[in-house]
Every structure is written in structure tokens, then in C-alpha cells.
Amino acid sequence: MNKTLKTILIILAVILGLAIVAFSMTFMHGFGFRGRMGMPFYGGFMVVGALFAICRFLLPAALIGWFFWWLINQVTARKVAEALKAAAPAPVVETPCKHCGKPVQADWVACPHCGKKL
């Protein structure tokens, strides 16, 4: 992957992560209200509160992670396809030897079968 593209993706990921945390802290009153014994809960139900917290933080984080994984795979797959296309060997042109008639390649200097100069 291009170094510049990698740097841009990392910067975007950090900015997006900070935006999620800032939104959560500003508009959602932190990461949870404190209930009895300092345990976070939402609406008084700890199980529902835990599910809400998981969905509010982990689901967006998973979606963002999946998007960056997909983006990196798209860029990598395109580069691999271009490299494979560029690395394809040129077709070998074979002509018969003037002396023995066996096939030889055009860039050979001597026939490997009879040893005569081409």
C-alpha cells in the first residue's frame, strides 16, 4: 500500500474515533449513568444497559473497522491484479532450427540439439 494512502487512512480513523468519543461524551452524558454501587446502567436495568452500551460503542466501531478493512482490501487487490498483469511472461516464439529442424527460440545463439550456430 502507498505510504501516503496509509497515513491518510490512519489520520481519518483517529479523527473518526475521536468524533465518536466526543459525541458520546457530549450528547449521551458520558458512557453511562452511575447507579447503585457505582455500576453503570441505563434506565435501571443493567442487562439492557450493557447491551445498549455495547451497541452504542462496539457496533459503530465494528462498522468503521469493516469499512477500513474493505477499503484496504480493494486497494491491495487492484495493485495485485496490476502486478500480475505486468509480470505475465511474454509469449515464446519458436522457430525450427535450419540444420536439424527442432524448435528453437528466437533469442538463442546456438541450437541446443545439434549445437550449430543459428
C-alpha positions in Angstrom: 0.0 0.0 0.0 1.2 3.5 -0.8 2.7 5.2 2.3 0.7 8.4 1.7 -2.6 6.5 1.5 -1.8 4.5 4.6 -1.1 7.8 6.5 -4.3 9.4 5.3 -6.3 6.3 6.4 -4.7 6.3 9.8 -5.5 10.0 10.3 -9.1 9.5 9.2 -9.5 6.6 11.6 -8.1 8.6 14.5 -10.4 11.6 13.7 -13.4 9.4 13.4 -12.7 7.7 16.6 -12.3 11.0 18.4 -15.5 12.2 16.9 -17.4 9.1 18.2 -16.0 9.6 21.7 -16.7 13.3 21.7 -20.3 12.7 20.5 -20.8 10.0 23.2 -19.4 12.3 25.9 -21.3 15.4 24.8 -24.8 14.1 23.9 -25.1 10.8 25.8 -24.0 12.0 29.2 -20.8 10.1 29.2 -20.5 6.3 28.8 -23.3 5.6 31.2 -25.2 6.9 34.3 -23.8 5.7 37.6 -26.3 3.7 39.6 -26.1 1.7 42.8 -22.5 0.8 43.8 -21.0 2.8 41.0 -22.2 0.3 38.3 -23.2 1.9 35.0 -26.8 1.3 34.0 -29.3 2.8 31.6 -32.9 3.1 32.8 -32.2 0.9 35.9 -31.7 -2.4 34.0 -28.1 -3.5 34.0 -28.5 -6.2 31.3 -30.4 -3.8 28.9 -27.9 -1.1 29.8 -24.9 -3.3 29.0 -26.5 -4.2 25.7 -27.2 -0.6 24.9 -23.6 0.3 25.8 -22.2 -2.5 23.6 -24.4 -1.5 20.6 -23.6 2.2 21.1 -19.9 1.8 21.1 -18.9 -1.6 19.6 -21.3 -1.7 16.7 -20.1 1.6 15.2 -16.5 0.6 15.9 -17.1 -2.7 14.1 -18.7 -1.0 11.1 -15.8 1.5 10.9 -13.3 -1.3 11.2 -15.0 -3.3 8.5 -15.1 -0.3 6.2 -11.4 0.3 6.5 -10.7 -3.4 6.1 -12.8 -3.4 2.9 -11.1 -0.2 1.6 -7.6 -1.6 2.2 -8.5 -4.9 0.5 -9.8 -3.1 -2.5 -6.6 -1.1 -2.9 -4.5 -4.2 -2.4 -6.5 -6.3 -4.8 -6.2 -3.7 -7.5 -2.4 -3.5 -7.0 -2.0 -7.3 -7.1 -4.0 -7.5 -10.3 -1.9 -4.8 -11.9 1.3 -6.5 -10.8 0.2 -9.9 -12.1 -0.8 -8.4 -15.4 2.6 -6.6 -15.7 4.5 -9.8 -14.6 2.9 -12.0 -17.3 5.7 -13.6 -19.3 5.9 -12.7 -23.0 4.9 -15.4 -25.4 7.8 -17.6 -26.5 8.3 -17.5 -30.3 9.8 -20.8 -31.5 11.1 -21.4 -35.0 12.7 -24.6 -36.4 16.4 -24.9 -36.5 17.9 -24.5 -40.0 20.1 -27.5 -39.5 18.1 -30.2 -37.6 14.6 -28.8 -37.7 13.9 -29.0 -34.0 12.2 -26.0 -32.3 14.5 -23.2 -31.0 13.6 -19.8 -29.5 14.3 -16.6 -31.5 16.9 -15.2 -29.0 19.1 -18.3 -28.8 22.5 -18.1 -30.4 23.0 -21.9 -30.9 20.7 -24.9 -31.3 20.8 -27.0 -28.0 20.0 -30.1 -30.0 22.6 -30.1 -32.8 25.0 -27.4 -31.5 25.1 -25.4 -34.7 25.1 -21.6 -34.8 21.7 -20.1 -35.7 
